[in-house]
Amino acid sequence: MKKILILSLIFNFAALANQKLEQALNSSNHPKEVIQNLKKLAAKDPQAKKLLHELELFDLNPEKAKKGPIFDKAIKPRLDQVQKKIIANLQKNIRGEYLDSLKDQWGDCESGNCLSIKDDVYQYHFEKKSICLPYTTCGFYKCMEEKYKCDPVGVNYFTELAYPTCSTYVKNINRNYFTEKGITWIYSVMVCLQKGLVKECDEDENCTKSTRKETCDHITKYTLEFHPSCYLNSGVGVCRLPLKDKINIWRTVAKYLTNDETVQAFRVVAKCLFQTGPL
């Protein structure tokens, strides 16, 4: 009975600590304010202290200087082959099962010019609709910007976040900053995010609003809410990646994140550490 009571007290204490951590993470959409609230909590809460350490390690603390990725040149040749295999497997799924599922909705292409490719931009032309095709390249975001023209109305998700982040990930893969699991995760997330936008905007037709600005704001809001599921569930999931990959993933993306996206990143890191948080 005494043992049960002790375990109950420990569980209640942990639940209270998690609740306070969630409150700190939800306290503001401004990263520096969240960091300040975590610092106050860290004086008494070891979880908050651990989270602050992780955020600094991953270059996500806006109060600290950026460190840049770490790398290992020795395993480059083997990882080149790994990268090609991962890309081939994802492309096989896109060209097969994924396209077949969309043909059921929009009809097959009978023109003979179904797939158009320009640079790294892929478009597929179904009988009833043409879409920016999710693929293992970053040109998808160029295609989406051309389609929705968000930058001219002051919404720069595609031009200043999605495309630059995606391109930097690919560059850092080629610089050998990631392990095999990390490379698999990056390309899987790339395709996951792109498929998510096709589903929201084309399959479910939720992106067309009364003005272009409202349309682009909706897309940005949707991606912010959708990103964590791709991060947590693609490949082995960001939480289960080797430490080197986690460091380099967050250090790659940190400089491109808006305030809202930085706070969302805080929550993903907390989820990984404590399997808790508002996600």
N, C-alpha and C positions, 0 to 999 in steps of 0.2 A: 504494500500500500504506500509506503514511504517512497519507494522507487518511482511509482506511478505519479505521485505528487510532484516529485522533483522534475520528472520528464515533462509534466504539464506546465510547470513554472518556466522551464527552459523554452518550451514551445510558445508559450504566451509572450515571453520576452522577445523571442525571435520575430514573432508576428508583429509586435509593437515596433521593433526596430525597422522591419520592412515597411511598415506603414509610414513611419517618419521619413524614411528614405524616398518613398514614392511622393510624399508631400513636398519634399525638397526638389525633386525632379520635375514636379508639376507646378512649382511656385512661380515660374516666369518663362516667357519665350525668349528671353535674353540670356545667352550663355554665361556672361560675367555675373549676372545676378544669381543664377543657379549655382555657379561655383562658390559665390560668397555664402549662400545658404548651406551648401554642402560643407564648407569650412567650419561654419558655426556648429553644425551637427557632428562633425568629425571629432570635436573636442571630447565628446562623450560616446560616440558611436563608431566602433571599429569598422563597420561596413562602409560608412561614409568615407572614412579615412582610406580604406582600400580602394574604393571607387575613384577617389581623387588621384591616388597613385596611378591607377590604370589610365585615367584620362590624360595625365601628364605623359605617361609612357607612349601613348598613342598619338601625341601631338594634338589632342582635342581640347586642352585647357587654353583658352584664348589669352590667359595672363602669362603664359610661358613662351619662350622662344621656340621656333620650329626646329626640329632636329634633322628631318629628312629620313628616307628609307635606309635600311641596312641591306647588305647583299653578300653573295657568295659566288665567286666566279667559277669555282671548281666543278660544279655540276651542270654547267650550261649545255654541253652537247646532248646529254640525256634528256634534259627538260625540253629541248627543241622538239624531240620526237614525241614527248608527252603532250606538248602543246598541239601538235598536228593531229594526234589521235583524238584529243578532247574536241577539237574543232570539227573533225570529220564526223564524230558521233552525234554532236548537236545538229550539224547541218543535215545529216541523214534523217533525223527526227523531224526537222522543219520541212524538208522537201517531201517527206512521206506522210507520217501520221498527222502532223499539224496542218499541212495544206489540205489533206483529205477532209479534215473536220470543218475547215472553212468552206470548202467546195459544197458541202451539204447545205450551207446557209446561203451562199451567193452564186452557186452554179459553177460548172467547170469552164475552163478557158478553151475555146475552140479555134481561136485565131491563129495559133501557132507562135504568137509572140507574147506568151503569158508572162514570162519573167524578163524584166528589163533591168540592166545593171549599168550604172555609170559611176566610175570610180569605186567607192565602197558603199554606194547607195543601191539598195535592192527594192524593187517594186514588183508586186504581182497583180496581174489584171484578170480578175474573175469575170464571169459573164455579166454580173450585176454591179460590181464594185471593184475599184482599184485601191490597194492599200500599200502603205510602207511595210515591207516584209521584215519581221524580226529576223535577225541573222547574227552571225558571230563577228560583226563589224560595228563600228560606231556611226556609220553613215545613216543609220535609221533615224538619228536625231536631226541630221541635215534635212532628211526627207520630211520629218514632222514639222520642222520649222518652215520649210517651203510650203507645206500644206496649210498650216494654221497662221503663219506670219505673226508670231507672238512678239518678236523683238521690236518691231516698229511701234507697238502699243505699250512698250515698257515692261514686258514680261519676258525675262531672258533665261527661262529655265533651260531651253534647248541649247542656246548659244553660249551661255556662261557657266552652266553647271553640268548638264547631261553629257554634251559632246566633249568638253574639255576633260571631265573626270574619266569618261570611258577611254578617251585617247591616251590619257596619262597612265591608266591601268595597263593598256597594251604596251606602251613604251617601257613601263617598269617590269612587265613580264619579259620583254626582250633584253632588259638589263639584268635579268636573273635575280629579281628581288623576291620571288615566291617559290614555294615548294610545289610538288605535284598536286597536293591537295588544294593549295592556294590557287593555282592556275585553273583547276577544275571549278573551284568556287567562283572565280571571277567571270569566266565565260558562262557558267550556269546562271549567275546573277544577271549578266548582260542580257541573255535571252529571256529570262524571267521578267525583267523590267519592261522589255520591249513588247513581249506578249501581253503583259498587263495593260499597256497603253492601247494596243490593238483591241483588246476585249472591251475596255472602257469606252473608247472613242468610236470604234467601228462595229463591233459585235453588239454592244449594248446601246450604242448611240447616245451616250450621256454627255458628250463633250460640246455639242453645238448649243450655244446659248444665244441670247438676244443681241449681244455685241461681241466683237472679237476679243476685247479685253476680258469680258466675263468668261468666255470660252477658255482663254489662256490661263486665267486665274484658277479656273476649275481644274485644268490639267495639272497645274503646279500643286494645288491642294491634294489632288488624287495621288500624285506620285509620292508626296510626302507621307501620306497615310499608307501607301502600298509598299514602299521601300523596305520597311522592317521585315515583312513576311518573306521577301526574296532573300534578304541577308540571313535570316535565321533558318531558312528551310532549303536553300540551294546547296548542292553538293553535300558535304557533311554538316553544313551550317557554320556560320561564322564563329559560334561559341566553341566548336570542337576543332578548329584549325590549330596548327602549331603556332607557338607564340610569335615566331618570326613572321608568319603570314599576317597575324592579327596586327602586329606593329606596323607592317608595311602597307596593309590595306587602309588602316585609319590614317596613317601619315600621308598616303597618296591622296586621299579624298579631303582631308581636313581643310586645306587652303581654299577649297571651292565652296564650302558649305555656307549657306545663309544662317542667320540666327536660329530660325525654326528647325532647320536641318541639323544644326550642331546639337541642339537640345534633344532632338530625336536620336542622334547618335549616342548621347549620354545614356539614354534609356535603353538602347540596345546593349551597350557595354554593361550596364547594371543588370540587365536580363541575363547576360552570359555569366556574370559573377555570382548572382544570388538566385537565379531562376525566378525572379519576381520583377515587378514593374508594370507600368501602365501601357502594355503593348498588346 
